[in-house]
Amino acid sequence: MGGAALPRPRAEGIGLVRFNTLSPEDALATLLSCCGSRRWAERVAAHRPYPDPESLLAAADEASYDLTAAELDEALAEESLSPQPLVGARGPGTLAAHTALRAAHAEYERRFRHVFVICLDGYRDEELLDQVLSGIRTRLGNEPDEERAVAAEELRRLTRGRLARLTASGP
């Protein structure tokens, strides 16, 4: 999950074989649905075909580590801009928690000039709201340079999960 704690629409699982055989334009569009940096997507697409999902993920990681400040800004700008209620977040106190989350998102964006991104892979639905609230509160205490590095790592983890899901289904 990403952006303001929710996934944006992603390409459905197509499998690695099909990904490797997409036209250059379709491969680029598919990769841009995983990470909004055009240069990142071009770099990953240029190394097709990948022999296995691990090779694709390694190439994606390498391209993520090489993002310039402007490319990271581009990728962050493509993430969801509006916090939405999280799946599984129900019960007493949920409305107050969502109100606190909206306020924290606004403060985060004011302070760091980009959306809050956090990878929530591996958490159960009922844990998501607490993880987001805890993460954003903690990260609001970061210095801007430190937070930029944390956001870049969270974006890399989000992208990795999206690519893994993309290539997990299909042939």
DSSP file (Angstrom, degrees, kcal/mol; ACC not computed):
  #  RESIDUE AA STRUCTURE BP1 BP2  ACC     N-H-->O    O-->H-N    N-H-->O    O-->H-N    TCO  KAPPA ALPHA  PHI   PSI    X-CA   Y-CA   Z-CA
    1    1 A M              0   0    0      0, 0.0   119,-0.5     0, 0.0     2,-0.2   0.000 360.0 360.0 360.0 149.7    0.0    0.0    0.0
    2    2 A G     >  +     0   0    0    117,-0.1     4,-1.6   115,-0.1   115,-0.1  -0.774 360.0  48.8-153.3-165.0    1.3    3.4   -0.7
    3    3 A G  T  4 S-     0   0    0     -2,-0.2     2,-1.9     1,-0.2   115,-0.3  -0.381 125.8  -0.3  59.9-134.9    0.9    7.0   -1.2
    4    4 A A  T  4 S-     0   0    0     76,-0.3    80,-0.6     2,-0.2    -1,-0.2  -0.234 129.5 -69.8 -80.7  50.2   -1.3    8.4    1.5
    5    5 A A  T  4 S+     0   0    0     -2,-1.9    -2,-0.2   111,-0.4    -1,-0.2   0.450 115.8  90.2  80.0   4.9   -1.5    4.9    2.9
    6    6 A L  S  < S-     0   0    0     -4,-1.6    74,-0.4    -5,-0.1    -2,-0.2  -0.970  77.3-113.6-129.1 147.0   -3.6    3.5    0.1
    7    7 A P        -     0   0    0      0, 0.0     3,-0.1     0, 0.0    -4,-0.0  -0.494  24.0-138.7 -74.3 146.4   -2.7    1.9   -3.1
    8    8 A R        -     0   0    0     -2,-0.2    71,-0.0     1,-0.1    -5,-0.0  -0.621  49.9 -67.6 -90.9 165.2   -3.5    3.6   -6.3
    9    9 A P        -     0   0    0      0, 0.0     2,-0.3     0, 0.0    -1,-0.1  -0.264  62.7-167.4 -56.4 136.1   -4.8    1.4   -9.1
   10   10 A R        -     0   0    0     -3,-0.1     2,-0.1     1,-0.0    24,-0.1  -0.828  29.5 -87.6-123.6 159.2   -2.1   -0.9  -10.4
   11   11 A A        -     0   0    0     19,-0.3     3,-0.1    -2,-0.3    -1,-0.0  -0.420  52.9-110.3 -62.5 141.1   -1.7   -3.1  -13.3
   12   12 A E        -     0   0    0      1,-0.2     2,-0.2    -2,-0.1    -1,-0.1  -0.281  46.3 -76.6 -69.7 160.5   -3.1   -6.6  -12.7
   13   13 A G        +     0   0    0      1,-0.2   154,-0.2    -3,-0.1   153,-0.2  -0.418  57.0 164.7 -59.6 122.0   -0.8   -9.5  -12.3
   14   14 A I        -     0   0    0    152,-2.6     4,-0.4    -2,-0.2   153,-0.2   0.526  42.4-118.0-118.1 -12.2    0.3  -10.5  -15.8
   15   15 A G     >  -     0   0    0    151,-2.1     4,-2.1   155,-0.2   153,-0.2   0.112  25.9 -88.0  86.1 155.2    3.3  -12.8  -15.1
   16   16 A L  H  > S+     0   0    0    151,-0.8     4,-2.8     2,-0.2    34,-0.2   0.885 121.7  55.5 -68.7 -40.5    6.9  -12.4  -16.0
   17   17 A V  H  > S+     0   0    0      1,-0.2     4,-1.0     2,-0.2    -1,-0.2   0.942 112.1  42.9 -60.1 -47.6    6.7  -14.0  -19.4
   18   18 A R  H >> S+     0   0    0     -4,-0.4     3,-0.7     1,-0.2     4,-0.6   0.916 112.5  53.7 -65.7 -41.7    4.0  -11.6  -20.5
   19   19 A F  H >< S+     0   0    0     -4,-2.1     3,-1.2     1,-0.2    -2,-0.2   0.924 106.5  53.0 -56.5 -44.6    5.8   -8.6  -19.0
   20   20 A N  H 3< S+     0   0    0     -4,-2.8    -1,-0.2     1,-0.2    -2,-0.2   0.761 111.7  46.0 -62.7 -25.4    8.9   -9.5  -20.9
   21   21 A T  H << S+     0   0    0     -4,-1.0    -1,-0.2    -3,-0.7    -2,-0.2   0.388  83.2 119.2-103.0   3.3    7.0   -9.6  -24.2
   22   22 A L  S << S-     0   0    0     -3,-1.2    -3,-0.0    -4,-0.6    -4,-0.0  -0.304  75.4 -98.6 -62.2 152.0    5.0   -6.3  -23.8
   23   23 A S     >  -     0   0    0      1,-0.1     4,-2.9     4,-0.0     5,-0.3  -0.308  38.8-105.3 -61.8 157.9    5.6   -3.7  -26.4
   24   24 A P  H  > S+     0   0    0      0, 0.0     4,-2.2     0, 0.0     5,-0.1   0.889 122.6  49.4 -54.7 -39.8    8.1   -1.0  -25.2
   25   25 A E  H  > S+     0   0    0      2,-0.2     4,-2.4     1,-0.2     5,-0.2   0.918 113.1  45.4 -66.8 -44.0    5.2    1.5  -24.7
   26   26 A D  H  > S+     0   0    0      2,-0.2     4,-2.5     1,-0.2    -1,-0.2   0.877 112.1  52.0 -68.6 -37.0    3.1   -1.0  -22.7
   27   27 A A  H  X S+     0   0    0     -4,-2.9     4,-2.6     2,-0.2     5,-0.2   0.926 110.6  48.6 -63.6 -43.2    6.1   -2.1  -20.6
   28   28 A L  H  X S+     0   0    0     -4,-2.2     4,-2.6    -5,-0.3    -2,-0.2   0.933 112.5  47.5 -62.0 -46.5    6.7    1.6  -19.8
   29   29 A A  H  X S+     0   0    0     -4,-2.4     4,-1.0     2,-0.2    -1,-0.2   0.899 112.5  50.0 -62.1 -41.0    3.1    2.2  -18.9
   30   30 A T  H  < S+     0   0    0     -4,-2.5     3,-0.5     1,-0.2     4,-0.4   0.922 112.7  46.2 -63.6 -44.9    3.0   -1.0  -16.7
   31   31 A L  H >X S+     0   0    0     -4,-2.6     4,-2.0     1,-0.2     3,-1.5   0.874 107.0  57.7 -67.2 -37.0    6.2    0.0  -14.9
   32   32 A L  H 3< S+     0   0    0     -4,-2.6    -1,-0.2     1,-0.3    -2,-0.2   0.756  98.5  61.5 -65.5 -22.6    5.0    3.6  -14.4
   33   33 A S  T 3< S+     0   0    0     -4,-1.0    -1,-0.3    -3,-0.5    -2,-0.2   0.649 109.5  42.5 -74.9 -13.4    2.0    2.1  -12.6
   34   34 A C  T <4 S+     0   0    0     -3,-1.5     2,-0.3     1,-0.4    -2,-0.2   0.768 133.6   7.9 -97.9 -34.5    4.5    0.7  -10.1
   35   35 A C     <  -     0   0    0     -4,-2.0    -1,-0.4     2,-0.1     6,-0.1  -0.961  65.1-140.8-151.2 130.5    6.7    3.7   -9.7
   36   36 A G        +     0   0    0     39,-0.4     2,-0.6    -2,-0.3    -4,-0.1   0.332  67.9 108.6 -80.0   8.0    6.0    7.2  -11.2
   37   37 A S     >  -     0   0    0      1,-0.2     4,-2.3    38,-0.1     5,-0.2  -0.767  55.1-157.8 -87.2 120.7    9.6    8.0  -12.2
   38   38 A R  H  > S+     0   0    0     -2,-0.6     4,-2.7     1,-0.2     5,-0.2   0.916  93.0  49.5 -63.6 -44.1    9.9    7.9  -16.0
   39   39 A R  H  > S+     0   0    0      2,-0.2     4,-2.5     1,-0.2    -1,-0.2   0.895 110.1  52.0 -64.5 -38.1   13.7    7.3  -16.0
   40   40 A W  H  > S+     0   0    0      2,-0.2     4,-2.4     1,-0.2     5,-0.2   0.954 112.1  45.8 -58.8 -49.8   13.3    4.5  -13.4
   41   41 A A  H  X S+     0   0    0     -4,-2.3     4,-2.7     1,-0.2     5,-0.2   0.899 112.4  50.6 -62.4 -41.6   10.6    2.8  -15.7
   42   42 A E  H  X S+     0   0    0     -4,-2.7     4,-2.1     2,-0.2    -1,-0.2   0.909 111.0  49.0 -63.0 -42.0   12.8    3.3  -18.8
   43   43 A R  H  X S+     0   0    0     -4,-2.5     4,-0.7     2,-0.2    -2,-0.2   0.929 114.2  44.4 -63.8 -45.7   15.8    1.7  -17.1
   44   44 A V  H >< S+     0   0    0     -4,-2.4     3,-0.8     1,-0.2    -2,-0.2   0.916 114.8  48.7 -67.2 -42.4   13.9   -1.3  -15.9
   45   45 A A  H >< S+     0   0    0     -4,-2.7     3,-1.6     1,-0.2    -1,-0.2   0.865 103.6  61.9 -64.4 -35.8   12.1   -1.7  -19.2
   46   46 A A  H 3< S+     0   0    0     -4,-2.1    -1,-0.2     1,-0.3    -2,-0.2   0.721  98.0  57.4 -65.8 -21.6   15.4   -1.5  -21.2
   47   47 A H  T << S+     0   0    0     -3,-0.8    -1,-0.3    -4,-0.7    -2,-0.2   0.334  88.8 158.2 -95.0   7.7   16.8   -4.6  -19.5
   48   48 A R    <   +     0   0    0     -3,-1.6     2,-0.1    -4,-0.1   -28,-0.0  -0.431  37.0  62.7 -69.5 151.6   14.0   -7.0  -20.5
   49   49 A P        -     0   0    0      0, 0.0   -32,-0.1     0, 0.0   -33,-0.0   0.493  68.4-163.7 -83.9 150.2   13.7   -9.9  -20.8
   50   50 A Y        -     0   0    0    -34,-0.2   -30,-0.1     1,-0.1    -2,-0.1  -0.835  15.5-145.3 -97.3 135.2   14.3  -10.9  -17.2
   51   51 A P  S    S-     0   0    0      0, 0.0    -1,-0.1     0, 0.0   -34,-0.0   0.776  79.4  -2.4 -71.8 -24.8   15.1  -14.6  -16.6
   52   52 A D  S >> S-     0   0    0      1,-0.1     4,-1.5   -36,-0.1     3,-0.7  -0.978  77.2 -99.1-159.4 163.0   13.2  -14.6  -13.3
   53   53 A P  H 3> S+     0   0    0      0, 0.0     4,-2.6     0, 0.0     5,-0.2   0.850 118.0  60.6 -58.6 -34.8   11.3  -12.4  -10.9
   54   54 A E  H 3> S+     0   0    0      1,-0.2     4,-2.3     2,-0.2     5,-0.2   0.874 102.9  51.3 -61.7 -37.1   14.3  -11.9   -8.7
   55   55 A S  H <> S+     0   0    0     -3,-0.7     4,-2.3     2,-0.2    -1,-0.2   0.897 110.0  49.3 -66.5 -40.5   16.3  -10.4  -11.5
   56   56 A L  H  X S+     0   0    0     -4,-1.5     4,-2.5     2,-0.2    -2,-0.2   0.932 112.2  48.0 -62.4 -45.9   13.5   -7.9  -12.2
   57   57 A L  H  X S+     0   0    0     -4,-2.6     4,-2.6     1,-0.2    -2,-0.2   0.883 110.8  51.2 -64.4 -38.0   13.3   -7.0   -8.6
   58   58 A A  H  X S+     0   0    0     -4,-2.3     4,-2.4     2,-0.2    -1,-0.2   0.911 111.4  47.5 -64.8 -42.0   17.1   -6.5   -8.4
   59   59 A A  H  X S+     0   0    0     -4,-2.3     4,-2.4     2,-0.2    -2,-0.2   0.898 112.1  50.3 -65.2 -40.1   17.0   -4.3  -11.5
   60   60 A A  H  X S+     0   0    0     -4,-2.5     4,-2.2     2,-0.2    -2,-0.2   0.914 110.7  49.2 -64.4 -42.9   14.2   -2.3  -10.0
   61   61 A D  H  X S+     0   0    0     -4,-2.6     4,-2.4     2,-0.2    -2,-0.2   0.939 110.9  49.8 -60.9 -46.7   16.0   -1.9   -6.7
   62   62 A E  H  X S+     0   0    0     -4,-2.4     4,-1.0     1,-0.2    -2,-0.2   0.923 111.8  47.7 -59.4 -45.2   19.2   -0.7   -8.5
   63   63 A A  H  < S+     0   0    0     -4,-2.4    -1,-0.2     1,-0.2     3,-0.2   0.860 110.7  53.2 -64.5 -34.7   17.2    1.8  -10.5
   64   64 A S  H >< S+     0   0    0     -4,-2.2     3,-1.4     1,-0.2    -2,-0.2   0.899 105.3  53.0 -65.9 -40.9   15.5    3.0   -7.3
   65   65 A Y  H 3< S+     0   0    0     -4,-2.4    -1,-0.2     1,-0.3    -2,-0.2   0.755 107.4  54.1 -66.4 -22.8   18.8    3.6   -5.6
   66   66 A D  T 3< S+     0   0    0     -4,-1.0    -1,-0.3    -3,-0.2    -2,-0.2   0.330  76.7 130.3 -94.9   7.2   19.9    5.7   -8.5
   67   67 A L    <   -     0   0    0     -3,-1.4     2,-0.1    -4,-0.1    -3,-0.1  -0.391  52.2-136.9 -63.8 133.1   17.0    8.1   -8.5
   68   68 A T     >  -     0   0    0     -2,-0.1     4,-2.5     1,-0.1     5,-0.2  -0.328  30.5 -99.3 -76.5 171.1   18.0   11.8   -8.6
   69   69 A A  H  > S+     0   0    0      1,-0.2     4,-2.3     2,-0.2     5,-0.1   0.913 126.2  49.1 -58.8 -43.0   16.2   14.3   -6.3
   70   70 A A  H  > S+     0   0    0      2,-0.2     4,-2.3     1,-0.2    -1,-0.2   0.882 111.0  49.6 -66.1 -38.2   14.0   15.4   -9.2
   71   71 A E  H  > S+     0   0    0      2,-0.2     4,-2.4     1,-0.2    -1,-0.2   0.874 110.1  50.4 -69.3 -36.9   13.1   11.8  -10.2
   72   72 A L  H  X S+     0   0    0     -4,-2.5     4,-2.9     2,-0.2     5,-0.2   0.919 110.1  50.9 -64.6 -42.6   12.2   11.0   -6.6
   73   73 A D  H  X S+     0   0    0     -4,-2.3     4,-2.3    -5,-0.2    -2,-0.2   0.920 110.0  50.4 -58.1 -44.2   10.0   14.1   -6.6
   74   74 A E  H  X S+     0   0    0     -4,-2.3     4,-0.9     2,-0.2    -2,-0.2   0.925 112.6  45.8 -60.0 -46.3    8.4   12.9   -9.8
   75   75 A A  H >< S+     0   0    0     -4,-2.4     3,-0.7     1,-0.2     4,-0.4   0.913 113.2  48.9 -65.5 -43.6    7.7    9.4   -8.3
   76   76 A L  H >< S+     0   0    0     -4,-2.9     3,-1.2     1,-0.2    39,-0.2   0.863 105.6  58.8 -64.6 -35.3    6.4   10.8   -5.0
   77   77 A A  H 3< S+     0   0    0     -4,-2.3    -1,-0.2     1,-0.3    -2,-0.2   0.764 101.0  56.8 -65.2 -24.7    4.1   13.2   -7.0
   78   78 A E  T << S+     0   0    0     -4,-0.9    -1,-0.3    -3,-0.7    -2,-0.2   0.576  87.9  97.7 -84.4  -9.4    2.5   10.2   -8.7
   79   79 A E  S <  S-     0   0    0     -3,-1.2    36,-0.1    -4,-0.4   -76,-0.1  -0.346  95.7 -71.2 -75.2 162.0    1.5    8.6   -5.4
   80   80 A S        -     0   0    0    -74,-0.4   -76,-0.3     1,-0.1    -1,-0.2  -0.235  42.0-161.3 -54.3 135.3   -2.0    9.0   -4.0
   81   81 A L        +     0   0    0      1,-0.1    -1,-0.1   -78,-0.1    35,-0.1   0.549  67.1  61.3 -99.3  -9.2   -2.6   12.6   -2.7
   82   82 A S  S    S-     0   0    0    -76,-0.1   -78,-0.1    33,-0.0    -1,-0.1  -0.961  78.2-127.5-127.4 124.1   -5.6   12.1   -0.5
   83   83 A P        -     0   0    0      0, 0.0   -78,-0.1     0, 0.0   -80,-0.0  -0.408  31.3-170.9 -63.9 137.7   -5.7    9.9    2.6
   84   84 A Q        -     0   0    0    -80,-0.6     2,-0.0    -2,-0.1     0, 0.0  -0.845  35.4 -78.7-124.4 160.3   -8.6    7.5    2.6
   85   85 A P        -     0   0    0      0, 0.0     2,-0.3     0, 0.0     3,-0.1  -0.352  53.4-120.6 -58.5 140.7  -10.1    5.2    5.2
   86   86 A L    >   -     0   0    0      1,-0.1     3,-1.8     3,-0.1   -80,-0.1  -0.598  25.6-101.2 -86.6 145.0   -8.0    2.1    5.5
   87   87 A V  T 3  S+     0   0    0      1,-0.3    41,-0.2    -2,-0.3    42,-0.2  -0.359 109.1  18.5 -57.5 138.8   -9.4   -1.4    5.0
   88   88 A G  T 3  S+     0   0    0      1,-0.2     2,-1.3    40,-0.1    -1,-0.3   0.407  88.3 127.2  80.6  -4.3  -10.1   -3.1    8.3
   89   89 A A    <   +     0   0    0     -3,-1.8     2,-0.3    40,-0.0    -1,-0.2  -0.717  36.1 125.4 -91.7  94.6  -10.1    0.2   10.2
   90   90 A R        +     0   0    0     -2,-1.3    -3,-0.0    -3,-0.1    -4,-0.0  -0.911  29.3  55.2-141.1 165.7  -13.5    0.0   12.0
   91   91 A G  S >  S-     0   0    0     -2,-0.3     3,-1.9     2,-0.0     4,-0.3  -0.449  88.5  -8.9 106.5-177.0  -14.8    0.3   15.5
   92   92 A P  T 3  S+     0   0    0      0, 0.0    -2,-0.1     0, 0.0     0, 0.0  -0.257 128.6  15.7 -58.3 136.7  -14.6    2.7   18.4
   93   93 A G  T 3> S+     0   0    0      1,-0.0     4,-2.4     3,-0.0     5,-0.2   0.378  89.4 115.9  85.2  -6.1  -12.2    5.5   17.9
   94   94 A T  H <> S+     0   0    0     -3,-1.9     4,-2.7     2,-0.2     5,-0.2   0.920  75.0  49.6 -66.0 -43.3  -11.9    5.0   14.2
   95   95 A L  H  > S+     0   0    0     -4,-0.3     4,-2.2     1,-0.2    -1,-0.2   0.927 113.0  47.4 -61.3 -44.0  -13.4    8.3   13.2
   96   96 A A  H  > S+     0   0    0      1,-0.2     4,-2.5     2,-0.2    -1,-0.2   0.896 111.4  51.6 -63.1 -39.8  -11.1   10.1   15.6
   97   97 A A  H  X S+     0   0    0     -4,-2.4     4,-2.4     1,-0.2    -2,-0.2   0.905 110.1  48.3 -64.8 -41.1   -8.1    8.1   14.3
   98   98 A H  H  X S+     0   0    0     -4,-2.7     4,-2.4     2,-0.2    -1,-0.2   0.867 110.4  51.7 -67.3 -35.3   -8.9    9.1   10.7
   99   99 A T  H  X S+     0   0    0     -4,-2.2     4,-2.1    -5,-0.2    -2,-0.2   0.928 111.6  47.1 -64.2 -44.5   -9.3   12.7   11.7
  100  100 A A  H  X S+     0   0    0     -4,-2.5     4,-2.5     1,-0.2    -2,-0.2   0.880 111.0  52.7 -62.9 -38.4   -5.9   12.5   13.4
  101  101 A L  H  X S+     0   0    0     -4,-2.4     4,-2.7     2,-0.2    -2,-0.2   0.918 107.8  49.9 -65.4 -43.8   -4.5   10.9   10.3
  102  102 A R  H  X S+     0   0    0     -4,-2.4     4,-2.2     1,-0.2    -1,-0.2   0.918 112.6  47.5 -60.9 -42.8   -5.8   13.6    8.0
  103  103 A A  H  X S+     0   0    0     -4,-2.1     4,-2.3     2,-0.2    -2,-0.2   0.907 112.0  49.8 -64.6 -41.2   -4.2   16.3   10.2
  104  104 A A  H  X S+     0   0    0     -4,-2.5     4,-2.7     2,-0.2    -2,-0.2   0.897 109.8  51.3 -65.0 -40.1   -0.9   14.4   10.3
  105  105 A H  H  X S+     0   0    0     -4,-2.7     4,-2.8     2,-0.2     5,-0.2   0.923 109.8  49.8 -61.3 -44.1   -0.9   14.0    6.5
  106  106 A A  H  X S+     0   0    0     -4,-2.2     4,-2.1     1,-0.2    -2,-0.2   0.921 113.3  45.7 -62.4 -43.4   -1.5   17.8    6.1
  107  107 A E  H  X S+     0   0    0     -4,-2.3     4,-2.6     2,-0.2    -1,-0.2   0.903 112.4  51.7 -65.7 -41.0    1.3   18.5    8.5
  108  108 A Y  H  X S+     0   0    0     -4,-2.7     4,-3.2     1,-0.2     5,-0.4   0.943 111.6  45.9 -60.2 -48.8    3.6   16.0    6.8
  109  109 A E  H  X S+     0   0    0     -4,-2.8     4,-1.8     1,-0.2    -1,-0.2   0.865 113.3  50.2 -65.5 -35.9    3.0   17.5    3.4
  110  110 A R  H  < S+     0   0    0     -4,-2.1    -1,-0.2    -5,-0.2    -2,-0.2   0.924 117.3  40.5 -64.7 -43.9    3.5   21.0    4.7
  111  111 A R  H  < S+     0   0    0     -4,-2.6    -2,-0.2    -5,-0.2    -3,-0.2   0.905 130.4  23.9 -73.8 -42.8    6.8   20.1    6.4
  112  112 A F  H  < S-     0   0    0     -4,-3.2    -3,-0.2     2,-0.2    -2,-0.2   0.553  92.9-130.0-107.7  -8.8    8.3   17.8    3.7
  113  113 A R  S  < S+     0   0    0     -4,-1.8     2,-0.3    -5,-0.4    -4,-0.2   0.749  78.4  73.9  66.5  26.3    6.5   19.1    0.5
  114  114 A H  S    S-     0   0    0     -6,-0.3    -2,-0.2    -5,-0.0    -1,-0.2  -0.972  88.8 -83.6-156.2 165.4    5.5   15.6   -0.6
  115  115 A V        -     0   0    0     -2,-0.3     2,-0.5   -39,-0.2  -112,-0.1  -0.292  46.7-104.7 -69.7 156.2    3.0   12.9    0.3
  116  116 A F        -     0   0    0   -114,-0.1  -111,-0.4   -35,-0.1     2,-0.4  -0.698  39.4-169.5 -79.1 126.2    3.6   10.5    3.1
  117  117 A V        +     0   0    0     -2,-0.5     2,-0.3  -113,-0.1    37,-0.1  -0.963  11.4 167.3-120.8 140.0    4.5    7.0    1.7
  118  118 A I        -     0   0    0     -2,-0.4     2,-0.6  -115,-0.3  -113,-0.1  -0.980  31.9-130.3-150.3 136.1    4.7    3.9    3.7
  119  119 A C        +     0   0    0     -2,-0.3  -117,-0.1     1,-0.1    36,-0.0  -0.791  23.1 178.0 -89.1 121.8    4.9    0.2    2.7
  120  120 A L    >   +     0   0    0     -2,-0.6     3,-1.8  -119,-0.5    -1,-0.1   0.160  27.7 140.3-110.1  15.8    2.4   -1.8    4.6
  121  121 A D  T 3   +     0   0    0      1,-0.2     3,-0.1  -120,-0.2    -2,-0.1  -0.368  68.6  26.9 -59.4 135.6    3.1   -5.2    3.0
  122  122 A G  T 3  S+     0   0    0      1,-0.3     2,-0.3    -2,-0.0    -1,-0.2   0.317  94.3 113.2  94.9  -8.3    2.9   -7.9    5.6
  123  123 A Y    <   -     0   0    0     -3,-1.8    -1,-0.3     1,-0.0     2,-0.1  -0.739  67.7-118.0 -96.4 147.1    0.5   -6.2    8.0
  124  124 A R    >>  -     0   0    0     -2,-0.3     3,-2.1     1,-0.1     4,-0.7  -0.450  30.8-107.8 -75.8 155.3   -3.0   -7.5    8.7
  125  125 A D  G >4 S+     0   0    0      1,-0.3     3,-1.1     2,-0.2     4,-0.5   0.871 119.6  55.7 -51.7 -42.4   -5.9   -5.2    7.8
  126  126 A E  G 34 S+     0   0    0      1,-0.2     4,-0.3     2,-0.1    -1,-0.3   0.607 106.9  51.7 -71.7  -9.1   -6.6   -4.5   11.4
  127  127 A E  G <> S+     0   0    0     -3,-2.1     4,-2.3     2,-0.1    -1,-0.2   0.575  86.5  86.1 -96.8 -12.8   -3.1   -3.3   12.0
  128  128 A L  H <X S+     0   0    0     -3,-1.1     4,-2.6    -4,-0.7     5,-0.2   0.909  86.4  48.2 -61.6 -49.0   -2.9   -0.8    9.1
  129  129 A L  H  > S+     0   0    0     -4,-0.5     4,-2.7     1,-0.2     5,-0.2   0.928 113.7  47.7 -60.3 -45.9   -4.3    2.3   10.7
  130  130 A D  H  > S+     0   0    0     -4,-0.3     4,-2.6     1,-0.2     5,-0.2   0.900 112.1  50.4 -61.6 -40.4   -2.1    1.9   13.8
  131  131 A Q  H  X S+     0   0    0     -4,-2.3     4,-2.7     2,-0.2    -2,-0.2   0.907 112.5  46.0 -65.0 -41.9    1.0    1.4   11.6
  132  132 A V  H  X S+     0   0    0     -4,-2.6     4,-2.9     2,-0.2     5,-0.3   0.947 114.8  46.6 -66.7 -47.8    0.2    4.5    9.5
  133  133 A L  H  X S+     0   0    0     -4,-2.7     4,-2.1    -5,-0.2     5,-0.2   0.929 116.1  45.2 -59.9 -45.8   -0.5    6.7   12.5
  134  134 A S  H  X S+     0   0    0     -4,-2.6     4,-2.3    -5,-0.2     5,-0.2   0.927 114.7  48.8 -63.2 -45.3    2.6    5.5   14.3
  135  135 A G  H  X S+     0   0    0     -4,-2.7     4,-2.7    -5,-0.2    -2,-0.2   0.921 112.9  45.0 -62.4 -46.4    4.8    5.8   11.2
  136  136 A I  H  X S+     0   0    0     -4,-2.9     4,-1.7     2,-0.2    -1,-0.2   0.900 113.1  50.6 -69.3 -38.6    3.7    9.3   10.3
  137  137 A R  H  < S+     0   0    0     -4,-2.1     4,-0.5    -5,-0.3    -1,-0.2   0.929 114.4  44.6 -63.3 -44.0    4.0   10.6   13.9
  138  138 A T  H >< S+     0   0    0     -4,-2.3     3,-1.4    -5,-0.2    -2,-0.2   0.939 113.9  48.8 -63.4 -47.6    7.5    9.2   14.2
  139  139 A R  H >< S+     0   0    0     -4,-2.7     3,-1.6     1,-0.3    -1,-0.2   0.727  95.7  70.8 -72.2 -21.6    8.6   10.4   10.8
  140  140 A L  T 3< S+     0   0    0     -4,-1.7    -1,-0.3     1,-0.3    -2,-0.2   0.748  94.6  59.1 -62.9 -21.2    7.3   14.0   11.4
  141  141 A G  T <  S+     0   0    0     -3,-1.4    -1,-0.3    -4,-0.5    -2,-0.2   0.531  86.5 104.2 -83.2  -6.8   10.1   14.2   13.9
  142  142 A N  S <  S-     0   0    0     -3,-1.6    -3,-0.0    -4,-0.2     3,-0.0  -0.358  78.0-112.7 -72.9 153.1   12.7   13.6   11.2
  143  143 A E     >  -     0   0    0      1,-0.1     4,-2.9    -2,-0.1     5,-0.3  -0.541  38.0-105.5 -74.7 153.6   14.9   16.3    9.6
  144  144 A P  H  > S+     0   0    0      0, 0.0     4,-2.2     0, 0.0     5,-0.1   0.872 119.6  47.2 -53.4 -43.5   14.0   16.9    6.0
  145  145 A D  H  > S+     0   0    0      2,-0.2     4,-1.6     1,-0.2     5,-0.1   0.909 113.9  48.1 -66.1 -40.2   17.1   15.1    4.6
  146  146 A E  H  > S+     0   0    0      1,-0.2     4,-2.0     2,-0.2    -1,-0.2   0.920 112.4  48.7 -64.4 -43.9   16.6   12.1    6.8
  147  147 A E  H  X S+     0   0    0     -4,-2.9     4,-3.2     1,-0.2     5,-0.2   0.860 105.8  57.5 -66.8 -34.8   12.9   11.9    5.9
  148  148 A R  H  X S+     0   0    0     -4,-2.2     4,-2.2    -5,-0.3    -1,-0.2   0.911 108.3  47.1 -60.8 -41.5   13.8   12.2    2.2
  149  149 A A  H  X S+     0   0    0     -4,-1.6     4,-1.9     2,-0.2    -2,-0.2   0.897 113.2  48.4 -66.5 -40.5   15.9    9.1    2.6
  150  150 A V  H  X S+     0   0    0     -4,-2.0     4,-2.6     2,-0.2    -2,-0.2   0.928 111.9  49.2 -65.0 -45.1   13.2    7.2    4.5
  151  151 A A  H  X S+     0   0    0     -4,-3.2     4,-2.6     1,-0.2    -2,-0.2   0.894 109.5  52.2 -62.0 -39.9   10.6    8.2    1.9
  152  152 A A  H  X S+     0   0    0     -4,-2.2     4,-2.1    -5,-0.2    -1,-0.2   0.900 111.3  47.0 -63.2 -40.3   12.9    7.0   -0.9
  153  153 A E  H  X S+     0   0    0     -4,-1.9     4,-2.3     2,-0.2    -2,-0.2   0.904 112.0  49.5 -68.7 -41.1   13.3    3.6    0.9
  154  154 A E  H  X S+     0   0    0     -4,-2.6     4,-2.6     2,-0.2    -2,-0.2   0.909 111.1  50.2 -63.4 -40.6    9.6    3.3    1.5
  155  155 A L  H  X S+     0   0    0     -4,-2.6     4,-2.7     2,-0.2    -2,-0.2   0.904 109.3  51.5 -63.4 -41.2    8.9    4.1   -2.2
  156  156 A R  H  X S+     0   0    0     -4,-2.1     4,-2.4     2,-0.2    -2,-0.2   0.917 111.4  47.4 -60.9 -43.2   11.5    1.4   -3.2
  157  157 A R  H  X S+     0   0    0     -4,-2.3     4,-2.2     2,-0.2    -2,-0.2   0.898 112.2  49.7 -66.2 -40.5    9.7   -1.1   -0.9
  158  158 A L  H  X S+     0   0    0     -4,-2.6     4,-2.3     2,-0.2    -2,-0.2   0.935 112.2  47.9 -60.4 -46.7    6.3   -0.2   -2.3
  159  159 A T  H  X S+     0   0    0     -4,-2.7     4,-2.6     1,-0.2     5,-0.2   0.903 109.7  52.7 -62.4 -43.0    7.6   -0.5   -5.9
  160  160 A R  H  X S+     0   0    0     -4,-2.4     4,-2.4     1,-0.2    -1,-0.2   0.917 110.5  47.5 -59.6 -45.4    9.1   -3.9   -5.1
  161  161 A G  H  X S+     0   0    0     -4,-2.2     4,-2.3     2,-0.2    -1,-0.2   0.894 111.3  50.9 -63.9 -40.5    5.9   -5.2   -3.8
  162  162 A R  H  X S+     0   0    0     -4,-2.3     4,-2.3     2,-0.2    -2,-0.2   0.918 112.0  46.8 -63.6 -43.4    3.9   -3.9   -6.7
  163  163 A L  H  X S+     0   0    0     -4,-2.6     4,-2.3     2,-0.2    -2,-0.2   0.903 110.3  52.9 -65.5 -40.6    6.3   -5.5   -9.2
  164  164 A A  H  X S+     0   0    0     -4,-2.4     4,-0.9     1,-0.2    -2,-0.2   0.920 112.4  44.5 -61.0 -43.7    6.2   -8.8   -7.2
  165  165 A R  H  X S+     0   0    0     -4,-2.3     4,-0.8     1,-0.2     3,-0.3   0.881 111.1  55.4 -67.4 -37.2    2.4   -8.8   -7.4
  166  166 A L  H  < S+     0   0    0     -4,-2.3  -152,-2.6     1,-0.2  -151,-2.1   0.900 116.3  35.3 -61.0 -42.2    2.5   -7.9  -11.1
  167  167 A T  H  < S+     0   0    0     -4,-2.3  -151,-0.8  -153,-0.2    -1,-0.2   0.500 101.2  78.0 -94.1  -3.4    4.7  -10.8  -12.0
  168  168 A A  H  < S+     0   0    0     -4,-0.9     2,-0.2    -3,-0.3    -1,-0.2   0.823  89.7  57.8 -75.8 -31.5    3.3  -13.3   -9.6
  169  169 A S  S  < S+     0   0    0     -4,-0.8  -155,-0.1    -3,-0.2  -153,-0.0  -0.571  93.2  22.7 -98.1 161.3    0.1  -14.1  -11.6
  170  170 A G              0   0    0      1,-0.2  -155,-0.2    -2,-0.2  -154,-0.2  -0.281 360.0 360.0  83.2-169.0   -0.1  -15.4  -15.1
  171  171 A P              0   0    0      0, 0.0    -1,-0.2     0, 0.0  -156,-0.2   0.488 360.0 360.0 -68.1 360.0    2.4  -17.3  -17.2
